[in-house]
Amino acid sequence: MCSENIWRRIDYGNFFPLELEYWKSYIEENFGPIKILHIAPAITPAMESLKNLSLKDKSAAAILNELTFINDFPVSHLWHFAHHKMDAVVTIALKWDDVAVVTQRLGRQKRTAKRYASESLLHMLNQLELLPRNLHEIIPFESEEFSTCTLIDLIIDKPNWHPVSKLYEIQQARKRPPPRFETMQEENGSNWRRKKIVTVTCENCTMTGSGPSLKRAKFMAAHKLVQWIKDKITIILEKTDSRVQREEDVSDTITSSIHLESQTALQTEGI
């Protein structure tokens, strides 16, 4: 049973929190003994974390459904659907050899929870470097350096400016694509106490912000990215200053050397 590729789907069973001992026992009951169980973290940056994978325009769920071998071992799939309070809960587990990976996500609808869970598990497999070769990361497009550092530094230092506005102006100054904001899965908690999660991406850099409202979460994500850009600019400017200083030192050395040679030549001629 355990040597075959098994598809097991349980529709609307009981809800069980993502606890190590319970799900280890549950997976072993269905697919045989395991020695290692990887549990996906509570928050995963979903599709933004997968943008450099060769997904061929397929959804994460479709990719998982086609995943039949990992490290040359057949993969067993477990999809567990349940309800908890007002939310749909989807738990996905993959098991091969004596290793398993499990994740659990919730959403207002089953389809949403399934998408979140699929993206989370695919992200986990990517982090563990367990994806097959045809899904390996593609080489990301390298964005231009911040060549207009002085101008960008002025934008960042503008007082009382919203970080979202700063991001748009920075990208305009660089003549690069505008930032992309995406609302992610909400953090667990009661409906009125859940934190909103927003990611912002400028080319290859993504930051995540959270807060009691989408507006606050967007603010925090933009603030983090602006701070990252500022740190990057500071490093670039420091390197530039250091290079200029070295060039000036070399120039001074050469000038001194030429002056010394000239003095020596004059003294020789005088002799």
C-alpha positions in Angstrom: 0.0 0.0 0.0 2.7 2.4 1.0 4.8 1.7 -2.1 2.1 2.9 -4.5 1.2 6.5 -5.4 -2.0 6.9 -3.3 -4.6 9.6 -3.7 -6.7 10.0 -0.6 -9.2 12.8 -0.2 -11.5 13.2 2.8 -14.3 15.7 2.3 -15.6 17.8 5.3 -14.2 15.7 8.1 -13.7 16.9 11.7 -11.4 19.9 12.3 -8.1 19.0 13.9 -5.5 21.8 14.6 -2.1 21.4 13.0 -0.3 19.6 15.8 2.7 17.4 15.2 1.7 14.3 17.1 -1.9 14.1 15.8 -1.0 14.6 12.1 2.0 12.3 12.3 -0.2 9.6 13.7 -2.9 10.4 11.1 -0.5 10.3 8.1 1.1 7.0 9.4 -2.4 5.5 9.8 -3.1 6.2 6.1 0.3 5.8 4.4 2.7 4.0 6.7 5.5 5.0 9.2 7.4 8.3 8.8 10.6 9.5 10.5 10.5 13.1 9.5 7.5 15.4 9.4 7.9 18.9 8.1 5.1 21.4 9.1 4.7 24.5 7.1 4.9 27.8 9.0 1.7 29.7 10.0 2.3 32.4 7.5 3.6 31.8 4.0 4.1 34.6 1.4 2.0 32.5 -1.1 2.5 33.0 -4.8 5.0 35.9 -4.4 7.4 33.3 -2.9 6.9 31.1 -6.0 7.3 33.7 -8.7 10.7 32.4 -9.7 9.5 28.8 -10.2 8.8 27.3 -13.5 5.0 26.8 -12.9 4.0 27.1 -16.6 1.0 29.2 -15.6 -0.5 26.4 -13.5 -2.0 26.8 -10.1 -0.2 25.4 -7.0 -3.0 22.8 -6.6 -2.5 21.6 -10.2 1.2 21.3 -9.7 0.7 19.3 -6.5 -1.7 17.0 -8.2 0.9 16.2 -10.9 3.6 15.7 -8.3 4.0 11.9 -8.3 7.6 11.4 -7.4 10.0 13.1 -4.9 13.6 11.9 -4.7 12.6 8.9 -6.9 10.0 7.8 -4.4 6.2 7.7 -5.2 4.2 10.4 -3.4 1.0 9.8 -1.4 -1.4 12.7 -1.2 -3.8 13.5 1.6 -6.4 16.4 1.3 -8.5 16.9 4.4 -11.4 19.3 4.2 -13.2 20.6 7.3 -15.0 23.5 8.8 -14.0 25.5 11.9 -16.4 28.2 13.1 -17.2 30.3 10.0 -14.2 29.1 7.9 -13.3 26.3 5.6 -10.1 24.5 6.6 -7.9 22.5 4.2 -5.1 20.4 5.4 -2.7 18.9 2.8 -0.1 16.3 3.4 2.4 14.6 1.0 4.3 11.5 2.1 7.1 9.7 0.3 9.6 7.2 1.7 9.7 7.9 5.4 9.2 11.7 5.0 6.1 13.8 5.0 5.2 17.5 4.6 1.9 18.9 6.0 0.2 22.3 5.9 -3.1 23.7 7.0 -4.9 26.9 5.8 -8.3 28.4 6.3 -10.5 30.7 4.2 -14.0 32.0 3.9 -14.6 29.5 1.1 -13.2 26.0 0.5 -11.7 27.1 -2.8 -9.8 29.9 -1.1 -8.5 27.7 1.7 -7.4 25.1 -0.9 -5.5 27.7 -2.8 -3.7 29.0 0.3 -2.9 25.5 1.5 -1.5 24.4 -2.0 0.7 27.5 -2.2 1.9 27.0 1.3 2.9 23.4 0.7 4.5 24.2 -2.6 6.5 27.0 -1.0 7.6 24.5 1.8 8.8 22.0 -0.8 10.7 24.7 -2.6 12.4 25.8 0.7 13.3 22.2 1.4 14.7 21.9 -2.1 12.5 18.9 -2.8 10.8 20.0 -6.0 11.6 18.0 -9.2 14.0 19.4 -11.7 11.3 20.7 -14.1 10.1 23.0 -11.4 13.4 24.4 -10.3 13.8 28.1 -9.9 14.4 30.1 -13.0 17.0 32.8 -13.0 15.2 36.0 -11.9 15.4 39.2 -13.9 18.0 41.4 -12.2 16.7 44.9 -11.8 18.7 48.0 -12.5 20.8 49.3 -9.6 19.7 52.5 -7.9 21.8 54.7 -10.1 19.8 57.8 -9.1 20.7 57.4 -5.4 20.8 61.1 -4.6 17.3 61.7 -6.0 15.8 58.6 -4.3 17.4 59.6 -1.0 15.7 63.0 -1.2 12.3 61.2 -1.9 12.8 58.9 1.1 13.7 61.7 3.4 10.6 63.8 2.5 8.8 64.5 5.8 5.2 63.4 6.4 5.0 61.5 3.1 3.1 58.2 3.1 5.5 55.3 2.3 3.2 54.0 -0.5 3.5 57.4 -2.2 7.3 57.3 -1.7 7.5 53.8 -3.4 5.6 55.0 -6.5 7.7 58.1 -6.8 10.9 56.1 -6.3 10.0 53.7 -9.1 9.0 56.6 -11.3 12.4 58.3 -10.7 14.1 55.0 -11.6 11.8 54.6 -14.7 11.0 51.1 -13.4 7.6 49.3 -13.0 5.4 50.5 -10.1 5.1 48.5 -6.9 2.6 45.6 -6.7 0.5 45.2 -3.6 -1.3 41.9 -2.9 -3.6 40.9 0.0 -2.6 37.6 1.6 -4.4 35.1 3.8 -5.4 36.6 7.2 -3.7 35.4 10.3 -5.6 33.1 12.6 -7.9 34.5 15.2 -11.5 35.4 15.7 -13.1 37.2 12.8 -13.0 40.7 14.3 -9.4 40.3 15.7 -7.7 38.8 12.7 -4.7 40.7 11.3 -4.7 41.7 7.7 -1.6 40.8 5.6 -0.4 42.6 2.6 2.8 42.1 0.5 4.4 44.7 -1.7 6.9 43.8 -4.5 9.2 46.0 -6.5 10.8 43.8 -9.1 12.7 41.1 -7.1 12.2 42.4 -3.6 9.1 41.6 -1.6 8.1 42.8 1.9 5.2 41.7 4.1 3.2 44.0 6.4 0.4 43.2 8.8 -2.1 45.2 10.8 -5.7 45.4 12.1 -6.8 46.8 8.7 -5.7 46.5 5.1 -4.7 50.2 5.1 -2.4 49.6 8.0 -1.0 46.4 6.6 -0.3 48.1 3.3 1.4 51.0 5.2 3.7 48.6 7.1 4.7 46.6 4.0 5.5 49.8 2.1 7.4 51.2 5.1 9.6 48.0 5.2 10.4 48.2 1.5 11.2 51.9 1.7 13.6 51.2 4.6 15.2 48.4 2.6 15.8 50.7 -0.3 17.2 53.3 2.0 19.6 50.8 3.5 20.7 49.7 0.0 21.3 53.3 -1.0 23.3 53.9 2.1 25.6 51.0 1.3 25.9 52.2 -2.4 26.7 55.7 -1.3 29.3 54.5 1.3 31.0 52.4 -1.4 31.0 55.3 -3.8 32.5 57.6 -1.2 35.1 55.0 -0.3 36.0 54.5 -4.0 36.2 58.3 -4.6 38.4 58.6 -1.5 40.7 55.9 -2.7 40.9 57.5 -6.2 41.7 60.8 -4.5 44.4 59.2 -2.4 45.9 57.5 -5.5 45.7 60.8 -7.3 47.5 62.6 -4.5 50.1 59.9 -4.3 50.7 60.1 -8.1 50.9 63.9 -7.9 53.3 63.8 -5.0 55.4 61.2 -6.8 55.5 63.4 -9.9 56.4 66.5 -7.9 59.2 64.5 -6.1 60.6 63.3 -9.4 60.5 66.8 -10.8 62.4 68.1 -7.8 65.0 65.3 -8.1 65.4 66.0 -11.8 66.0 69.8 -11.1 68.5 69.0 -8.4 70.3 66.6 -10.7 70.4 69.2 -13.5 71.8 71.8 -11.0 74.6 69.4 -10.1 
